[in-house]
């Protein structure tokens, strides 16, 4: 456990701040988008209107006595925060509870005809079917003849920068997608990440396991520093489990799945457990249904993308790739508060890759850390090796060196923290 004291958790009570803007502007915009996306009846319209009024002017209200997850939310702090302004409780908590209440308003938890209908599904499918998605998949054809280490780096960075595909973020910042990404990472521990996922020994790893397109047997002999054999020249075991904690669906989830397929194909892990949300959350966060949609998109695509899709489909069928939707994945709490069963899963993994901004906030604690606070210190509570892949879309940041922070502030003020144009790969062994 780290001895580094955490600053106070972030609230949304400061007008002009990024968290305040999310609560006061993004959430009302999301309510309007959802209202227009479905032919809801008058009852749901009234509940959405009531939620809009409540989340901007009212106080947090408890769940009904019949809510299926009422006891869980009470354990997560509902009794403590009920009756308080949405702006005066931890921002992570109020954001999460907003999405829970939005699902209630549209009848997601039923009973009724709208039970189980994802209110964000039209937005997710529109992104999945966008021309940009097809263009990104076509790039896979150009990678087929490249060296394996080059493919590995490309797929890792595809997964990283796919995190810009955040529908909730773009609703509140319409210029976000027009801003060019900055190619240099503010922190880059990718070599350390590869060292935790060493290549399997070809003498012990079956040659027909998850064969990669462009090779005859799924090459096990990566070359190149950091992304090939272990640093001492010996091949690694590749026998462990990789936990991949997904963030967004659609154009981010597809690169995550492609990365998982590559890691399996080249023996960097024997099994991938993909952690998704148990229900729709934060507009574009991935659920099991979104995983299936992404796989169908891949298998129906031309070229190398279809090969990836078929291998991933088969991997799910044989258990090499499994999907986990733990209730805590949608909790309004940091990972330090995770339950024992989830802690045991992460402890047993060779590596856990945590994707995205929200998961980063949960990983390090949703506080305004000094940006130079060591990443290893703030993740000391995590039970196993962990890597964060994230584009920067909130104030929380750790693990920077002083020179990097000074250069970012000099160039952009504090906009670099929230604009979605910078990214990082951070690893704690």
Secondary structure as UniProt FT lines:
FT   TURN            15..16
FT   HELIX           18..21
FT   HELIX           22..26
FT   HELIX           27..37
FT   HELIX           42..57
FT   TURN            65..66
FT   TURN            68..69
FT   HELIX           70..75
FT   TURN            76..77
FT   HELIX           78..81
FT   TURN            82..83
FT   HELIX           86..88
FT   HELIX           91..105
FT   TURN            106..109
FT   TURN            113..116
FT   TURN            119..120
FT   HELIX           121..128
FT   HELIX           131..143
FT   TURN            144..145
FT   HELIX           148..161
FT   HELIX           162..164
FT   HELIX           167..172
FT   TURN            174..175
FT   HELIX           176..178
FT   STRAND          187..188
FT   HELIX           190..195
FT   TURN            202..204
FT   TURN            207..208
FT   TURN            213..214
FT   TURN            225..227
FT   TURN            231..232
FT   STRAND          241..245
FT   TURN            250..252
FT   HELIX           253..265
FT   TURN            266..267
FT   STRAND          271..275
FT   TURN            282..284
FT   HELIX           288..300
FT   HELIX           304..318
FT   STRAND          321..324
FT   HELIX           327..330
FT   HELIX           335..337
FT   HELIX           340..348
FT   STRAND          351..355
FT   HELIX           357..364
FT   TURN            371..372
FT   HELIX           375..378
FT   TURN            379..381
FT   STRAND          386..391
FT   HELIX           402..412
FT   TURN            413..414
FT   HELIX           415..417
FT   STRAND          423..428
//
